[in-house]
């Protein structure tokens, strides 16, 4: 009898712990999503502000190459950071919809990133050609080139394997499941390379546009450029945190992960 | 009887799979360790080669500030990439020794990184003061400052919690276990920030030392500097790959990981 009572108490205490952990988890979940959203929108907003306030806005014309160049940082930050970041986060944390809708959201946000990256790349290529500057000489351009290549391959493979192959759902289930960790690993690598390309690009731009003396004089524009870089780093930290927390997985994929861990 | 035979066959087939996966796993393990070792030693060797061949070597003297600056990239690459990289990898993949020896190796490699980072920082601080250049104006310096701060805090917390608290092993086991994921997450963030600081620093150095025209003219030195950056990126990719593979964990910590996943 005494033992039964004790067991009952322990069970209630566990339920209470479970409930508290659930509330804590939701609180952390809401906080991280809010922070990620503010940073992802904020970094693009800050880049647009920087271009309009300090770099005279945008254009695509032979006599305004500098304004055409401004499309490059803006679109690359939007493509590699904002849209790609939202795409990665939505895939990992979206708990409300069916799996197929989450996949579609993932594909749609990457589809928004795609033209940004292509036009951003063409803008700087055309700017270099107009100004007679070599292409692909800098560390920034090498990192960016690999990031763009990986982005293209990942998009093609993802679209074909995880959406088109659903036509033959059962027959391709094994193949698709085996591709998930590879797609995820290269996806994270692409995101990290995108951030690295942004950081080196911002450093280049600050020195080329402001010159060593004004940049080291801590002019306002230099601080704004640094702040864009810091936001990119903060986004990378938040994304890595979310990816490292099993709690943020959808219950479905968390189950798969547990089975995979135990199977090892 | 038939059923018994079939079960026997299935069991042998599983054993064979297990054996093959074991061989495959060891093959991947050896390949990744070799690649990581070559890259971690190679990136520091390439930096030393660059300094001796193109930047006239090292010094610490008032009349040779440029040679003194050369200590900065060399020691920072050694501290943040080579020694820190080996420390992270050894902790994750060292299967042969007792846990306490692996921890000591982890602490020793970080202890080797510590003076590199301190002297590397003092070298550039003194260089800036001698040349009358402001400190902490660039994105590179901001990232580097946060990376150094995190490195110091991590080292102090790690040394105190995971080595000193072993004096009272049983009493602190819960506290130490709860600190492991926090220490690991901030450790990875510190490593990523170290790589980001190296990439932005190399970009700065290439433009300041070569000038925009020579750098865009693809001179040999520019390509060597880019190659150091590419090696840093490759190391980050290999380290992230190893950290993402549960297979590379020591059997002991893999067990803890499985229990933690199932507990969620």
Interface residues (C-beta under 8 A of the other chain):
Chain A: X133 X134 X137 X138 X139 X140 X142 X143 X146 X185 X188 X189 X192 X193 X195 X196 X199 X200 X202 X203 X204 X206 X207 X208 X212 X215 X216 X217 X218 X222 X225 X226 X229 X230 X233 X236 X237 X240 X241 X244 X246 X247 X254 X257 X258 X261 X262 X264
Chain B: X133 X134 X137 X138 X139 X140 X142 X143 X146 X185 X188 X189 X192 X193 X195 X196 X199 X200 X202 X203 X204 X206 X207 X208 X212 X215 X216 X217 X218 X222 X225 X226 X229 X230 X233 X236 X237 X240 X241 X244 X246 X247 X254 X257 X258 X261 X262 X264
